[in-house]
Amino acid sequence: MLLVYSYEDGLVKGVPLSPLEIGSLLVYDSKDRKVLLKVVGFEYVSSVEESRLVERAVNRVNEAFPYPLTPLSEPSKLVAKLKVVAELSEKGPVPFKSYIEPDSFLREPTSEDLSFLSKGGLFLGYLRSGSKRLNIPVKLDPEKVLTKHVIISATTGRGKSNLLKVMLWSLLDEPKVGVLVMDAHREYFEALSKHPNASENLVAFSPYPSRGELELSISTSLIEPSDISGSTPVTEAQFRLMWKFREMKGKEWIKSIFEVEEKELEQTEISPWIVLKAKLSKLLYIVGNECKGVFKAWDYEDNYSLSFLDLVKKSLNEGKVVLIDTSALSEEAELLIGNLIANHMLTERRRRRDKEFTPVVFAIEEAPRVLGKDVPDNAYQRVAREGRKFGLGIIAITQLLTVIPDDILANVNTKIYMGMASGRERRAAIDNAMHDLEGEEEEFAKLNVGEAIMSSSEVGMPVPIYVPDISELIRKVKMVAGQTDKIVEDD
């Protein structure tokens, strides 16, 4: 608790009546309104008159020892400084436009105060007060949040991937939003396959499938030149050459590039053609005109590879989570698969006359690879800029917020910030938030593993969150006798 003694310029000062820390949440509860506040700093205030302190300081000016503002022999008080977060109405948070009365007592928040935070199906964690986890789950509407894009920003080891696992875990409860994830370390399959609904709502592909996975086989006839240019650097001459073969040979354009003879090409095309063949050979793992990896040759007879894209799109459109194991693939091959799927889905939805789309989201780890300021045009960028009107969104995970272009950041309506080591990154986070986070630099600097601050247009205030480890959710899966499996998120 805390006793307020002043309110000036939006900053509340009061005397703590119980232990508080940076980020602690308190509620001002009067007869006509409730207001949520956050501790943003502390200071010591002396009860000695200021004029007397100045006089004593002047008298000691010739001494070599520093003179403290509040001598230990004099009475002093620890004062907490608080910032108003929002006024709490029946419909949710609204901007605060009134005042906090002196001599008011502030109390800890309850689940009743913040019930609007727990009405959706996308579980992000629990409300956090300082470093204290409150038993108030933060669960938002997945369809509204995810199609308007999400960015998760933090330095290494602060829990970005774990947060995505927690989000995906909750989405497996009920298939409302399809999510595509490139599983570069098989960590997502390892965790999500333990969900009781995994057999129905989780679809996983792997080059070396284990139980519960499908074989990852992709026909090169599905690939377009724009998929290539969005995943590996190509020159303008190479890009024109790819489209030339695409227009002449249709879906067998990659086959024709490897089968054409040098004498059939124009002189200016020979050099780009040689380099392009080498790039395609490396990207698609083609050895002696024979595909050796997950990308299957143009004459591949297994119909499964031709239906890979249809199967992925069908699963996503049914609101399922789709994992693609890329642990054995190159980074460029991983980007190619993601571009291929995103390009096809965006093109398909552009052509549809009806606008009733199942929301589909593309999760992107190390997002600057495709969303950075100096990367080639690709499908992920197009989804970030125009996907929301077609029910497509992104979950971008990055260590560096400052390398993402401003126009893309402006299109992201939910930003989740975890621990950031760099002051420059913390400043960028505050500047790009959906709410006013000024004055909260100290809390940003002290965020521990699993602690986050969410700023979303779907919630009328910034929300401090504690994200549990995915292992905790797995342990909380309990079998209920005579019923289907249930997920217990609250103690």
Disulfide bonds with the S-S distance in Angstrom:
none
